[in-house]
Amino acid sequence: MSGRIFTPVPYTIIPPADKFKDLTMLSFDPDSVDLPAGHYINGRQLSGKGSGLAVKRPSDGRLAGELAQADAALVDEAVNVADRAVTESGWSHCSPRQRAAVLMRWAELIQRDQRLAQLEALGSTRPIHDVVNHEIPFTADAIRFYAECADKYSGDVFPTQDASLGMLVPEPYGVIGAITPWNFPLSMASWKCGPALAAGNAVVLKPSELTPYSTVRLAELAVQAGLPAGVLNIVQGSGALTGSALVAHPLVRKVSFTGSTQTGARIMSDAAFNGMKPVTLELGGKSPQLVFDDAGEVNRVAERIVRGFTANGGQACVAGTRLIVQRGIADALIARLVALCQGFRPGVTWDQNSSYAPMIDARQADKVQQIVNAARQQGGEILVGGQRFDATGDGYFWQPTLIANVTTDSPALQEEIFGPVLTVQIFDDEAEGLALAAHPTYGLCAGVHTLSLERALRAMRGIAAGTVWINRYGRSGDFIIPTGGFHGSGIGKDLGRQAFEACRRYKSVLIDF
Ligand code: NAD
């Protein structure tokens, strides 16, 4: 491998965030925020070629800007830039400690950048308070975690015949293509870029065309932190035009994707027919919340359940959207859930007092409406919600909704709705509860609520899901715990050392002496 070793930016201690010291001053005027132009390639913003896409603000449905799409030629340019940069800059073969220092510094810049927070709040469904207190620290910490991984995981030495030495030598792939969804633009980008960069790869990332802006700022901060220009590039555009060109590019050696199961299947097939490259697929879910009679204090359980299906307006892959509750606790729990659901209020994401997320766009709001209407027509009983907060206003805020008596074939029970809708099913014994928890397509997560250790462990074993949360619902900030689905919910893991190791390929070496 040739190329110079990049000159690392000296690692300095950055003082704590001054911008966000006063957390009572977070509100901002969305029209005052400059939107980054188009793509980010070779350390520069590029307004780009190709036809434009309208990008709307989820909170009020107003046009934020036109997005130039990268066509196959521009994707080719970005991938070639990345391929050259990763070797010529020395990023792939410098000391892992040097990479770690750059990533640590990047995390510091992320955590104190007001512009990044505003771009995320303006362009996505995340209220500014939530962005500053959760999304940004979560993003920065994921990158710190992978900085720490850079020199922690080695290869292997095998017990071979006497006069030979067998080894497994990890090396970076080169260029990794990353594709992210709109529901958590920053943290999803950090889950892809953190491990890939720490392992010595370059990345070309395509964010969702619905939430393009904050990711460009993220890449700009990486270069400010000392990442060599060209090692992280952002290309904008639709999945059909830009995403598929990225997956098919011969110099993209691995694809890391988060999004819907349908798109994941397409990407797996495109990757198979364009170089047989490995894919990591983090896909959709329809996760059960299994509540037993002995779940403990009803209020606390209800709060967990409500957080689990309303976070980000229900637009979370992990949303726990199927309540499966044992008869003895059902009435008390449902009454408490209905009361809690009535406490939500809509509010634009740039207002510091807002805490409830809008739907990403009109299409998503309509999809939720259609599924709720279909459930109603099939005899489903709407216990609370069932409509938008303001059917005529701009922005698409959906009321938290509970539906009982859903038929087994109802789309409300079968499909990933991606809205704040919880179906309710009641069971009598454990075996029936576990049978209801199974889903024919998805296996992303499950919540189990019981104070019986034995029952909890039986349920954990009995549910086919990549993550089982017992007496909690949702991730912690423990990035060592990987995440990923079974069946139609995906292949491979994000987070944990598994994601780092999946960003390297392993060469078997045998030496005779
Ligand atoms: P989506 O599949 O529509 O799009 C995801 C990304 O793929 C976007 O950037 C899109 O432009 C791109 N894309 C679309 N078609 C493509 C193609 N043919 N080739 C290449 N790229 C293509 O998903 P979405 O609506 O943006 O996000 C919501 C989905 O993401 C939900 O299903 C949700 O469960 C899932 N998700 C999963 C996880 C997880 O960790 N498992 C996390 C977040 C979101």
Boltz pocket constraint, residues with backbone or C-beta under 6 A from the ligand:
constraints:
  - pocket:
      binder: B
      contacts: [[A, 179], [A, 180], [A, 181], [A, 182], [A, 183], [A, 184], [A, 206], [A, 207], [A, 208], [A, 209], [A, 237], [A, 238], [A, 239], [A, 240], [A, 242], [A, 243], [A, 244], [A, 247], [A, 258], [A, 259], [A, 260], [A, 261], [A, 262], [A, 263], [A, 264], [A, 266], [A, 267], [A, 281], [A, 282], [A, 283], [A, 284], [A, 285], [A, 316], [A, 317], [A, 318], [A, 416], [A, 418], [A, 444], [A, 483], [A, 484], [A, 485], [A, 489], [A, 490], [A, 494]]
      max_distance: 6.0
